[in-house]
Amino acid sequence: MAGRAARFRGLAAVVTGGSGGLGRAVCAGLTAEEAAVAVVDVDAEAVHLTVEGLRRAGGRAEGYLVDVRDRAEVEQLMATIHTDLGAPQVLVNLAGGSLGTPRDLAEIEAEHLDLVLDVNVKGTFYCCQAAVPHMVAAGGGAIVNTSSIGGRQPSPVTGVPYAAAKAAIVGLTKRLAREVGPRGVRVNAIAPGLFLTDRLQGMFDAMADAERQEVIDAIPLHRMPELREAVDPVLFLASHESSYITGAVLDVNGGRFMPL
């Protein structure tokens, strides 16, 4: 069996939202373990900087500007990656989040709801749907989706559209795992707690002191996480080390949510 430092040797990995805070860290983890990584996002400068950073570190990476809400773009993306890097056998769906939309119910407009559901749910679905045929043809693959503690229990930090979208990711993951498992494709998800990457740091800082303390007090480990503590579970679920795990949701929240 290949050593831990080469868990992804010879594999092409696709990371949507790949130039965000968590996305960059996941891409770096994959390239460090010898994957060829497709960095997918909508911000051209951020994609360029991410790819250049990965290459300077000795990794193999290509950047792709794609809106995951566009099914045709996503289908073409997977075909292009297959040509450029090889059959995509790892897919990490990180594109999503609250996307700058309001938290409070009275402030949420129709366009806010559409944006959050379209990127998180439709985007994840389209990427999975487009990647699966390539994975099956290559002999199998692994998909890691991104839910959230906010989709598992009520959160004071994010709004109703986000909670609905992240709860939907759980159902999507489990049903897809049941369908594609016989064809050698595993589908799992992580449900992180509050990781203060670029998108969430500002929201957390804007909370009242009492609200911030409420978040900390609700975590049994009583601290905020390090970014690597989200990256390592993603890499585990994408790797051969989790070869008999599918349809699972891995809660990464310091014990704040403990399902039976």
C-alpha positions in Angstrom: 0.0 0.0 0.0 1.3 3.5 -0.8 2.6 5.5 2.0 0.6 8.4 3.5 2.7 10.9 1.8 1.6 9.6 -1.6 -2.1 8.8 -1.1 -3.1 10.6 -4.3 -0.1 9.7 -6.5 -1.3 9.5 -10.1 -4.8 10.8 -9.5 -6.5 13.9 -10.8 -8.4 15.8 -8.1 -11.0 18.5 -8.7 -11.6 21.1 -6.0 -14.5 23.6 -6.5 -14.2 26.7 -4.5 -10.5 25.9 -4.7 -9.2 29.4 -4.3 -11.0 30.2 -1.1 -9.4 29.8 2.4 -10.3 26.1 2.9 -10.0 25.4 -0.8 -6.4 26.6 -1.0 -5.5 24.5 1.9 -7.2 21.4 0.5 -5.5 21.9 -2.9 -2.1 22.3 -1.1 -2.7 19.1 0.8 -3.6 17.2 -2.3 -0.6 18.4 -4.3 1.7 17.6 -1.4 0.5 14.0 -1.7 1.1 14.0 -5.4 -2.3 14.6 -6.9 -2.7 16.7 -10.1 -5.2 19.3 -8.9 -7.8 21.3 -10.8 -8.5 24.5 -9.0 -12.0 25.6 -9.9 -13.5 28.9 -8.9 -15.0 32.1 -10.3 -12.4 34.6 -9.3 -9.7 34.7 -12.0 -7.0 36.5 -9.9 -7.5 34.2 -6.9 -7.4 31.1 -9.1 -4.2 32.3 -10.7 -2.5 33.0 -7.4 -3.6 29.7 -6.0 -2.2 27.8 -9.0 1.0 29.7 -9.0 1.5 29.0 -5.2 0.9 25.3 -5.7 3.4 25.2 -8.6 6.0 27.0 -6.6 5.7 24.4 -3.9 6.4 21.7 -6.5 2.8 20.6 -7.1 1.0 20.0 -10.4 -2.0 22.2 -10.8 -4.2 23.9 -13.4 -6.9 26.6 -12.9 -10.4 26.7 -14.3 -12.9 29.6 -14.2 -16.3 27.9 -13.9 -19.6 28.9 -12.3 -20.8 25.6 -10.8 -24.4 26.8 -11.2 -24.1 26.3 -15.0 -24.6 22.6 -15.8 -23.1 22.9 -19.3 -20.0 24.6 -18.0 -19.5 21.9 -15.4 -19.9 19.1 -17.9 -17.3 20.7 -20.2 -15.1 21.3 -17.2 -14.8 17.6 -16.3 -14.1 16.7 -19.9 -11.4 19.4 -20.1 -9.8 18.2 -16.9 -9.8 14.7 -18.2 -7.8 15.9 -21.2 -5.4 18.1 -19.2 -4.8 16.1 -16.0 -6.4 12.7 -16.5 -9.7 11.2 -15.4 -11.0 13.1 -12.3 -11.1 10.4 -9.6 -11.3 12.8 -6.7 -13.9 15.5 -6.4 -14.0 17.9 -3.4 -17.1 20.2 -3.6 -16.2 23.3 -1.5 -18.0 25.9 -3.6 -20.8 27.4 -1.5 -21.4 29.0 1.8 -23.6 32.0 2.8 -22.0 33.9 -0.1 -22.4 37.3 1.6 -26.2 37.0 1.9 -28.0 38.3 5.0 -28.5 36.2 8.1 -31.7 37.6 9.5 -35.0 36.5 8.0 -36.5 39.9 7.3 -33.5 40.9 5.2 -33.4 37.9 3.0 -34.6 38.6 -0.6 -35.5 36.0 -3.3 -32.2 36.5 -5.0 -30.3 35.7 -1.8 -32.2 32.4 -1.4 -31.6 31.5 -5.1 -27.9 32.2 -4.9 -27.3 30.1 -1.8 -29.4 27.2 -3.0 -28.1 27.3 -6.5 -24.4 27.4 -5.6 -24.5 25.0 -2.7 -27.1 22.4 -3.8 -27.3 22.7 -7.6 -23.6 23.3 -7.9 -22.7 20.2 -5.9 -25.2 18.1 -7.8 -24.0 19.2 -11.2 -20.3 18.6 -10.3 -21.1 15.1 -9.0 -23.3 14.3 -12.0 -20.6 15.4 -14.4 -17.7 13.7 -12.6 -19.3 10.3 -11.9 -19.0 8.9 -15.5 -15.3 9.8 -15.6 -14.8 8.1 -12.3 -16.6 4.9 -13.3 -14.7 4.7 -16.6 -11.4 5.0 -14.6 -12.4 2.3 -12.2 -13.7 4.3 -9.3 -13.4 7.5 -7.4 -14.2 9.5 -4.3 -16.4 12.5 -3.8 -16.3 14.7 -0.7 -19.2 17.2 -0.3 -19.5 20.0 2.2 -22.4 20.2 4.6 -22.1 22.2 7.8 -23.0 22.1 11.5 -25.5 24.8 10.4 -27.3 22.1 8.3 -27.2 19.6 11.2 -28.6 21.9 14.0 -29.6 25.5 14.4 -26.7 27.9 14.3 -26.7 31.6 15.5 -24.1 32.5 12.8 -25.9 31.7 9.5 -29.3 32.1 8.1 -32.2 29.9 7.0 -31.1 29.6 3.3 -27.7 28.4 4.3 -29.2 25.9 6.8 -31.6 24.6 4.2 -28.8 24.2 1.6 -26.4 22.4 3.9 -29.1 20.1 5.2 -29.9 19.2 1.5 -26.2 18.3 1.0 -26.6 15.5 3.6 -29.5 14.0 1.7 -27.8 14.4 -1.6 -24.7 12.7 -0.3 -26.5 9.7 1.1 -28.7 9.1 -1.9 -25.9 9.5 -4.4 -23.7 7.1 -2.3 -26.4 4.5 -2.6 -26.7 4.9 -6.3 -23.0 5.0 -7.4 -21.5 2.7 -4.8 -21.9 -0.4 -6.9 -19.9 1.3 -9.6 -16.9 2.0 -7.4 -17.6 5.6 -6.5 -17.7 6.6 -2.8 -19.6 9.7 -1.7 -19.1 11.3 1.7 -19.4 14.7 3.3 -17.8 16.8 6.0 -20.0 19.0 8.3 -17.6 21.5 9.7 -18.3 23.8 12.6 -17.2 27.4 12.5 -13.8 27.6 10.7 -12.8 31.2 10.5 -11.6 31.4 6.9 -11.9 34.6 4.8 -15.6 34.4 4.3 -16.6 33.8 8.0 -14.0 35.8 9.9 -15.8 39.1 9.2 -19.2 37.6 10.1 -17.8 36.3 13.4 -16.0 39.5 14.2 -19.3 41.4 13.6 -21.2 39.3 16.2 -21.8 40.8 19.6 -19.4 39.7 22.4 -22.1 37.6 24.0 -22.9 35.8 20.7 -19.2 35.0 20.2 -18.8 33.7 23.7 -22.0 31.6 23.2 -20.3 29.9 20.2 -17.1 29.1 22.2 -19.0 27.9 25.2 -21.0 25.5 23.1 -17.8 23.7 21.9 -16.7 20.9 24.3 -13.1 21.4 23.2 -13.6 25.1 24.0 -11.6 26.5 21.2 -11.8 27.5 17.6 -10.3 25.1 15.2 -7.1 25.3 13.1 -7.6 25.1 9.3 -5.7 21.8 9.0 -8.4 20.3 11.2 -10.8 20.6 8.3 -8.3 19.7 5.6 -7.2 16.4 7.2 -10.8 15.0 7.3 -11.3 15.9 3.6 -8.1 14.2 2.6 -9.0 11.1 4.6 -12.4 10.8 3.0 -10.9 11.3 -0.5 -8.2 8.7 0.1 -7.8 4.9 0.1 -7.7 5.1 3.9 -11.5 5.4 3.9 -12.1 2.8 1.2 -15.0 1.1 3.1 -16.7 4.4 4.0 -19.5 5.8 1.9 -22.7 7.8 2.6 -21.2 9.1 5.8 -21.2 12.7 7.2 -18.2 13.4 9.3 -18.9 16.1 11.9 -15.8 18.3 12.4 -16.9 20.6 15.2 -15.0 20.0 18.4 -18.0 18.1 19.8 -20.5 20.9 19.5 -22.9 18.5 17.7 -22.9 14.9 18.7 -25.4 12.8 16.7 -26.4 9.4 18.0 
